[in-house]
Amino acid sequence: KYMLKKIIGALASIIGGLLAFLCVYWLFRLDTWTERGIYTGISIFLALILIKILSFFNDE
């Protein structure tokens, strides 16, 4: 059980790092602020869903 919590914590850290990298990438890669906002919003939304799923498995 302890090992599973460590793995889930590591996955959450990796997801957070990838999200930060992805948002910076979208900021400099896309041309308009609308595109930047849409892609950044979708990235954050998907990361929140993944975090909820991981925390659901962590609570069990």
N, C-alpha and C positions, 0 to 999 in steps of 0.2 A: 504494500500500500504506500509506503514511504517513497519507494523508488518511482512509482507511478506519478506521485505528486511532483517529484523532481523533474521527471520527463515532461510533464504538462507545463511546469514553470519554465523550463527551457524552451519549449515550443512557443509559449506566450512571448518570451523575450525575442525569439527569432522573428515571430510575426510582427512585433512592434518595430524592430529594426528594419524589416523589409517594408513596412508601411511608411516609415519615415523616408527611406530611400526612394520609394515609389512616388511619394508626394513631391519630393524635390525634383525627381525626374520629370514628372508631369508639368511642374512649374516652368522648367526651362525648355522642355521639348515642344510643347504645344504653343500655338500662335495666339489664340484669343483667350480672354479671361473666362469666357463662357465655357470653352472646352476644358480649361484648367479646373474650373469649379466643378464641372460635371465629373470628370475623371477622378479628381481628388475626393469628391463626395462619395462616389461609388466605391473607391478603394477603402475609405474609412468605414463605410457601411458593411462591406464584406468582411473587413477585419473585426468589426464588432460582432458580427454573426459567428465568426470562427471563435472569438473569445468566449461568447456565450456557450457555444457547444463544448469547448474545452473546460469551462468552469462547471458545466453540467456533469461531465464525466469526473471531474475532480471532487464534486460533492458526494458522489456515491461511495 
